[in-house]
Amino acid sequence: MSADHAAVQRTDFDQFMVPNYAPAAFIPVRGEGARVWDQDGRELIDFGGGIAVNCLGHAHPALVKALTEQAQKLWHVSNVFTNEPALRLARKLVEATFAERVFFCNSGAEANEAAFKLARRYAHDVHGAEKFEIISAVNSFHGRTIFTVNVGGQPKYSDGFGPRPEGISHVPYNDLAALEAAISEKTCAVVLEPIQGESGVLPADKAYLEGARRLCDQYGALLIFDEVQTGVGRTGELYAYQYFGVTPDILSSAKGLGGGFPIGAILTTSAIASHFGVGVHGTTYGGNPLGCAVGSAVLDVVNTPQVLAGIKSRHQRFKSELERIGQQYGLFEKVRGAGLLIGAVLAPAWKGRAKDIQQAAEQDGVLVLQAGPDVIRLAPSLVISDAEMTEGLGRFERAAARLAKS
Ligand SMILES: *Cc1c(COP(=O)(O)O)cnc(C)c1O
């Protein structure tokens, strides 16, 4: 047997890999639509969607086609050249959004890193060296590089890595008075997730985002929306800024943009983009033909009135069924979120037990996510079928019933 096909198992993780994750006991090996199969052939319904990444489920024919066709043609040319898939995807993003310019990278953290660097550079060039402060929200998540993890508002992720980058502060989310008190002439950017994803699927109030927009304009700060989780159809609009009707200056996108292939992007105006002149920023793989070909195919499928409307109707079904299950078994206090980013907030009696519920669901054959210890999060395929929803919700209800009895 060649080394490529040697049998591997979950215990190999503990033996060979850095222990920064605690993966499930089973290993998924194949997926189709909203179903995955593990090494033993067990089938599971996937309501987690690779944490809001697999926006068209697994092995969507349009994405498989885009990737394999591009793989026969051209994988990488470096940024010494441009390439057709990058130009096509950039044009599509510009035509579909507020943006006039696009920068490609490979992940959400890289997109935010680029957004923060661009905001600092813009302020430096336009207003001078004193304007560099970034205001972000408590409990926000923006990635794991040193800069992005410190802009993020969760000390458990940023503590213990030596000196922090300067000029970052955090204000309570959805508290406009706190933002107003913190912002100043030294603020170069305010960064917000339109819905806080990792820390509990907590949507912004529309008035909060409108107020943040007004304060940024008043103080000459850029408004950055981290749409790594909320973007690419997740809310039922292409981007959540359209759902809320508040336009940022810079928007970061990743996760769903590649439907499972790594890609990230920032979207911005040409006036701001001009401050990333030749050589100011870059990345070897950003805008590579493979990722951009897949990203284009994702947008072609997602950004249609039918698919976007389908996300909103699926939201209604998930919300009402989860509310019913929540009431019947005393599990949930409320169900919140938008489109197919849904958070079921645990009732007081279940607080802290999201992991137990996730594990029980898995035993009954349905994958759900947690968002902190008190929220069950769903971020399924945006085109999940009625049958897959019925089956997955049925399995979830069986798990809930079993837990409630125990
Ligand atoms: C996942 C996520 C990130 C980080 O993206 P990576 O691709 O893991 O670097 C940043 N911001 C938000 C809102 C996210 O959900």
Ligand as a Chemical Component Dictionary entry (heavy atoms), coordinates in Angstrom:
data_LIG
# 
_chem_comp.id                   LIG 
_chem_comp.type                 NON-POLYMER 
_chem_comp.pdbx_formal_charge   0 
_chem_comp.three_letter_code    LIG 
# 
loop_
_chem_comp_atom.comp_id 
_chem_comp_atom.atom_id 
_chem_comp_atom.alt_atom_id 
_chem_comp_atom.type_symbol 
_chem_comp_atom.charge 
_chem_comp_atom.model_Cartn_x 
_chem_comp_atom.model_Cartn_y 
_chem_comp_atom.model_Cartn_z 
_chem_comp_atom.pdbx_ordinal 
LIG C1 C1 C 0 -13.948 33.117 10.619 1  
LIG C2 C2 C 0 -13.866 34.577 10.828 2  
LIG C3 C3 C 0 -12.662 35.276 10.666 3  
LIG C4 C4 C 0 -11.350 34.575 10.420 4  
LIG O1 O1 O 0 -11.319 33.947 9.172  5  
LIG P1 P1 P 0 -10.128 32.898 8.882  6  
LIG O2 O2 O 0 -10.392 32.485 7.459  7  
LIG O3 O3 O 0 -10.277 31.793 9.865  8  
LIG O4 O4 O 0 -8.849  33.612 9.045  9  
LIG C5 C5 C 0 -12.682 36.643 10.797 10 
LIG N1 N1 N 0 -13.816 37.306 11.056 11 
LIG C6 C6 C 0 -15.003 36.681 11.219 12 
LIG C7 C7 C 0 -16.231 37.481 11.493 13 
LIG C8 C8 C 0 -15.061 35.288 11.113 14 
LIG O5 O5 O 0 -16.234 34.667 11.296 15 
# 
loop_
_chem_comp_bond.comp_id 
_chem_comp_bond.atom_id_1 
_chem_comp_bond.atom_id_2 
_chem_comp_bond.value_order 
_chem_comp_bond.pdbx_ordinal 
LIG C1 C2 SING 1  
LIG C2 C3 SING 2  
LIG C2 C8 DOUB 3  
LIG C3 C4 SING 4  
LIG C3 C5 DOUB 5  
LIG C4 O1 SING 6  
LIG O1 P1 SING 7  
LIG P1 O2 DOUB 8  
LIG P1 O3 SING 9  
LIG P1 O4 SING 10 
LIG C5 N1 SING 11 
LIG N1 C6 DOUB 12 
LIG C6 C7 SING 13 
LIG C6 C8 SING 14 
LIG C8 O5 SING 15 
# 
